[in-house]
């Protein structure tokens, strides 16, 4: 029997590592840098690279990222300073329980987590509906 890890919100990944969820097909040794098109918000370059220490937040990143293909979760090492992600911290979850951060410095891929389980189709649809509602009301702001 094969056991699969199911995500729990606000639970730091057992490794304590930083994680990055995306649909980009990358390799160990690749470096993520700001300036590429954002995974969120069409046609807008990202000024930061976003990372988290919770598998659940990384899964959301992988599932909600734009692009084709499967979601991927990379284990990463920021190569410089990072700060709390203001899009999550104190805006939605005071105190940063999602352990979400951002940096303008390079982030190096050091591994990949392949055995994660995504959210249910109902959870994904609820997230998409909520984001669409924010967009309709002009509240889909990303502080980047």
C-alpha positions as CSV (number, residue, x, y, z in Angstrom):
1,X,0.0,0.0,0.0
2,X,1.3,3.5,-0.9
3,X,0.6,6.4,1.5
4,X,0.1,9.8,0.1
5,X,0.6,13.1,2.0
6,X,-2.6,15.2,2.3
7,X,-2.1,18.9,3.0
8,X,-3.1,20.6,6.1
9,X,-3.5,24.4,6.1
10,X,-0.9,26.3,8.2
11,X,1.2,23.2,8.9
12,X,4.9,23.7,8.1
13,X,6.3,21.1,5.8
14,X,8.2,18.4,7.7
15,X,11.5,19.4,6.1
16,X,11.1,23.0,7.2
17,X,12.3,23.9,3.6
18,X,10.9,26.7,1.5
19,X,8.6,25.6,-1.3
20,X,7.4,27.1,-4.6
21,X,4.3,25.9,-6.4
22,X,4.0,26.5,-10.2
23,X,3.2,24.8,-13.5
24,X,6.6,25.6,-14.9
25,X,8.7,22.6,-15.7
26,X,12.0,23.3,-14.0
27,X,15.1,21.4,-12.9
28,X,17.3,21.2,-9.9
29,X,19.9,24.0,-10.1
30,X,17.5,26.4,-12.0
31,X,17.2,29.8,-10.5
32,X,13.9,31.7,-10.2
33,X,14.2,35.5,-10.5
34,X,11.7,38.3,-10.5
35,X,10.7,39.9,-13.8
36,X,9.0,36.9,-15.5
37,X,5.2,37.0,-16.1
38,X,3.3,36.5,-12.9
39,X,1.4,33.3,-12.3
40,X,-1.5,35.5,-11.2
41,X,-2.8,38.4,-13.2
42,X,-2.5,38.3,-16.9
43,X,0.4,39.8,-18.7
44,X,1.9,41.4,-15.5
45,X,5.6,40.8,-14.6
46,X,6.2,39.7,-11.1
47,X,8.5,41.9,-9.0
48,X,9.1,39.1,-6.5
49,X,9.5,35.4,-6.2
50,X,7.0,33.9,-3.8
51,X,7.8,31.0,-1.4
52,X,6.2,29.2,1.5
53,X,7.0,26.7,4.2
54,X,3.6,25.0,4.1
55,X,2.8,22.3,1.6
56,X,-0.8,23.5,1.5
57,X,0.1,27.0,0.3
58,X,2.6,25.5,-2.3
59,X,-0.2,23.2,-3.6
60,X,-2.5,26.2,-4.0
61,X,0.3,27.9,-5.9
62,X,0.8,24.9,-8.2
63,X,-3.0,24.4,-8.8
64,X,-3.8,28.1,-9.4
65,X,-0.8,29.0,-11.5
66,X,-1.5,29.9,-15.1
67,X,-0.3,27.7,-17.9
68,X,-0.7,24.2,-19.2
69,X,0.6,21.0,-17.7
70,X,0.6,19.6,-14.2
71,X,1.3,21.6,-11.1
72,X,4.8,21.2,-9.6
73,X,6.1,21.9,-6.1
74,X,9.8,22.7,-5.9
75,X,12.0,22.8,-2.8
76,X,13.9,26.0,-3.0
77,X,16.6,28.1,-1.3
78,X,16.3,31.8,-1.3
79,X,19.8,33.3,-2.1
80,X,19.1,36.6,-0.3
81,X,16.8,38.4,2.0
82,X,13.0,37.7,2.0
83,X,10.0,39.2,3.7
84,X,6.5,38.2,4.7
85,X,4.1,38.1,1.7
86,X,1.8,41.1,2.3
87,X,-0.9,39.5,0.1
88,X,-1.4,36.9,2.7
89,X,0.1,38.2,6.0
90,X,-2.1,40.5,7.9
91,X,-4.4,40.9,4.9
92,X,-6.0,37.5,5.2
93,X,-4.2,35.6,7.9
94,X,-2.7,37.9,10.6
95,X,0.7,36.8,11.8
96,X,1.6,34.8,8.7
97,X,0.4,31.3,9.6
98,X,0.8,30.2,6.0
99,X,4.5,30.9,6.3
100,X,4.4,32.8,3.0
101,X,7.3,35.0,1.9
102,X,8.6,36.9,-1.1
103,X,12.0,38.1,-2.3
104,X,13.6,40.2,-5.0
105,X,16.6,38.0,-4.8
106,X,17.3,34.7,-6.8
107,X,15.7,31.5,-5.5
108,X,17.5,28.2,-6.4
109,X,15.6,25.0,-7.0
110,X,17.2,22.2,-4.9
111,X,14.5,19.5,-5.3
112,X,11.0,18.6,-6.1
113,X,8.1,17.1,-4.1
114,X,6.3,14.7,-6.4
115,X,3.9,12.8,-4.0
116,X,1.5,15.6,-3.0
117,X,-2.2,15.5,-3.3
118,X,-4.2,18.4,-4.7
119,X,-7.3,20.0,-3.3
120,X,-10.7,18.6,-4.2
121,X,-12.5,19.8,-7.3
122,X,-15.0,21.5,-5.0
123,X,-12.3,23.4,-3.2
124,X,-10.7,24.4,-6.5
125,X,-14.0,25.7,-7.8
126,X,-14.7,27.6,-4.6
127,X,-11.3,29.3,-4.9
128,X,-11.8,30.1,-8.6
129,X,-15.3,31.5,-7.8
130,X,-13.9,33.6,-5.0
131,X,-11.1,35.0,-7.1
132,X,-13.6,35.8,-10.0
133,X,-15.8,37.6,-7.5
134,X,-12.9,39.7,-6.3
135,X,-12.0,40.5,-9.9
136,X,-15.6,41.5,-10.7
137,X,-15.6,43.8,-7.7
138,X,-12.3,45.4,-8.5
139,X,-10.7,43.9,-5.4
140,X,-8.3,41.4,-7.0
141,X,-5.2,43.4,-5.9
142,X,-1.8,41.8,-5.7
143,X,0.7,43.9,-3.7
144,X,3.9,43.1,-5.7
